[in-house]
Amino acid sequence: MIKDIPIVDVVVISHSHYDHLSHPTITEIQQRHPNVLFAVPLGLKEWFNDSGVKNVVELDWWQDVDITLTPATNQKSVSAASDTPFNASGSPSSDTQSITARISCLPCQHTSARTLWDKNHTLWASWAVKSGDKNVWFGGDTGYRHVPKLPDGHDDYSPEYAHLPRCPAFKEIGRRVGPFDLGMIPIGAYDPRWIFSSMHANPFDSVEIFKDTGCKRAMGIHWGTWVLTEEDVWAPAILLRKAMGRSGFAEQGVFDVCDIGESREF
């Protein structure tokens, strides 16, 4: 519950779909944490302003902002990122106790809409947050390939379907912004595959995204919450273990999931 989160400094928004952008949730966060900053993809700032939320920074893909937090006064400053590499210490300085982070708006393969008449009017995004020597990537909501309708039982990662194109953005993210200490990568809402593959990764796609972006570890997200598609609620987690095994990841916990109500610290 939002009321159980003690401090919220920054919220990144992936896109405008209702299961990822809830008006009551946004307004409650704003009420409980008046100094919170919302980082949003291109075109969404107006929606936030119309909702009474003014502390918003709107970014296009490959744009960055640098955030400086001063815990003692609960204040933050936002500045355009420079072209130089980001080398913030991430630890409090002796005088201001400030912490600096770079937030990067990055591509993914999805879509956006709030109504029947505004499809793709605003951008969708994944996000990176780097502070000190730690770098985290949030995949948002994304597909990886577009898989056509296949006969039942056909594996779309078998050699006969190797020609299906893959989204090149994730390797570019890994090259330009990675590697990442932790990735939060979507694994669910993929069945029927031929309908959802261009928008929602299945666990086999997710493992490829994990490798492309250069994540050292990852947690599976976007599953077990909303009933959006036809797969069983636990199917993504089970399929993820199979996908990791097929890719040769024998070590447990490299790309894992939380049980319902569980928390992890990294």
N, C-alpha and C positions, 0 to 999 in steps of 0.2 A: 504494500500500500504506500502511496506517496507520503502520507503522514509519518511513516516509519523511516523515511530517508532523512538523516539529520541535516545534511548540507548538500545543496545542488548549486554548483557554480556555472556550468555550461551544459546545454542540451543540444545535441545534433539531431536534425530531422532528415530522414532518408528521402521521403517523398510524400505526396498529398493523399494517398489512399487512406480511407477511414480507419483501417486497422493499424496504421502507422502514424496517423495525425488525428488525434482525438481532441476536439475543442474543450470538453470538460476537463480533460487531463492537463492540457496546456494552461488553462485558466487557474486550476488548482495549484500547479507548480508556481505560477506567477504570484499567486496570493501568499503561498507559504514561503517563497524565496524571492522577495521583490527585486533583488539584485541579479537574478539569474540572467544569463545571456543565451539566446537561442541562435544557433548557427543553422541556416536553412539554404536549400538549393535555389538557384536562380528562379525568380518569379513568385516566390512564396512570402516575401516580406510584406506585401500588401495584405495578404490574408491575416497575418499576425497583427499588423497595425489596426486593421478593421476589427479585430478581436480585443483591442485595448492593450496589446503587448507591443511596447515600443523599443525594448532593448533587444534588437535583432540585427544580425549581420548576414547579408545575403551574398552567396558566392557562386561562381561558375566553376565548372570542372578545372582542376589544376590551379585554382587560386588558394592562397593561404592567408591566415591571419595569425598574429602573435598575441597571446593573452598573458597578461601579468596579473596574478592574484596576490593580494595582500591580506592574509588571514586576520591580522590584528584589527583591521578596520572593516573587513568584509567588503573591500572595494576591489574592482578589477579595471584594467585598462586594456583597450583593444587597438592594435595598430596593424597597418598593412605589412605583410611579410616582405623582407628584403630578398634579393636574389642570392644572397650569400647563404652557405650552409648553416643550419640551425644548430647551435652548440650551447643551448641553455643548460645551466648546471642542474636545474630541477630541484635544488635544495635551497633552503632559506639563506638569504644573505645576513650579514651580521647586523645591518641597520634596519632594513625594511621588512625582513622576514618574507620577502616576496618569492613567488614561484612562477616560472614562465613556461608556457607550452605553445607549440605551434599546431594549429588545427588546419587540416588540408581537406578541401572538397575534391572528391575523386570520382571517376566514372563507375558505372555499373550498367547492366543490361536489363532495363525494366521499362516502366511507363508511369503515367500519372493521370489522375482525374479526381474531381470531387462530385461531378454531375455527369449527365449524358452528353453535355455540350462543351466540356472543357478538357477533353482528352489531350494529354501532352502539351498543355498550355504552360505548365511549370516543369522544371527539371527534376530529375531523380539523381541520387548520388550515393556513393559510399564515402567513408570518412577515415582519416588518419589523425591520431593525436600523439604528438611526440613531446616528451618532457624529460630533460636530463638524458640518461642513457636508455630510456624505455620508449618503445614505439608500438602503438596498438592500432589495429585496423578493424573497422566496423563495416561489414559488407553490405549492410542495408538489406534491400530486397532485390534479388538478381537472378537472372537465368545465366546460362553459359553457352548453350548451343540451341539450335532449333531442330527438333527431331520429328520427322514425319510420322504419320500413322503406320505402324508396323504390325505384322501378324502377332498374335498372342505368343508370349514366350520368347520373342526375339530380344537379344541383348544388344542395345544400341551402342555399346562400347566394344562389340566384337569387331574383328578386323574388316568385315565387309562394310561397316559403317564408319571406318576411320576417315573417310573423305568429308564427313559432315564438318562444316567450319566451326571453329571455336572463337569466342569473343577474345580479341587480342588485348583488351584493356587491362586485364589482370596481370599479364606479364609486364606491361608497361608500368603499372602501379608498383610492382615488385622492383623493377629496375630503377625507377625514378624516386620512390618514396620509401621502399622497404630496405632491408628485411624487417620483419615485425616480430616482436617478442610474443605477441598474442593476436590472433585473428578471431573475430566473432563472425561466423560464416553461416548463412542460411542453409538448411538441409531439408526443409519440408514444403508441403503444399504443391506437389508435383504430379499428381495422378488425376486424370489421364495425361500421360506423358506428352502425347502429341499436341495437346491443347496448351499445356502450361510450361513446356520446356524452355520456350523463349523468354519467359518471365521469372520462373522459379527453378532454382537448381535442385536436382535430386542429389543424394549423398555421393554418387559417383562423380557428378559434376563438382560437388563441393570439395572433394579431395583434389581434383585438378586445380580448382581455384586456390586451394591451400598451397599447392606446390607452385603455381604460377606467381603468387604474390610474395612468396618467400617467408611464410609464417613459420616460426619455430614450434609454436603450439597453437591450438585453436579450440574453441568451444562452438558446438552446433547451436544455432538459434533458428527462429522462425519455424517452430514445430510445436505440437502439443498444446497450443493455446486456443486458436480459433479453428472451427470446423470449416475449412475452405474448399477442401478437395476430398477425393475418395479413399486415399490410403488410410490404413489403421493408425490410431494415434501413436503407437509405439514403433510403427514401421520405419520411420526415418532413422531412429536411433539404432535399430537392428541392422538396417541396410548400411549405415555408416561404418559399423565394425567390419562388415563384409567388404566394403569399398576400400577401407584402409588395409585390410589383409591382402587384397588383390594388388594394391600398389606397393606392397612390400614393407609396410610399417608394422613391425612386430611389437614395438614398445607400446605398452598400454598407457593411455592418458595423453598421447601426443595430440590427438584430435578427439575430443570427448564431448559428452553431454551432461548437463545437470539433471538430476531427478527433480520432479515437481516439488518446489519448496526448498530445494537445496541451494547452498551458496558455495562459491569457490573463491579462494584468495590466491593471487599470483604475485 
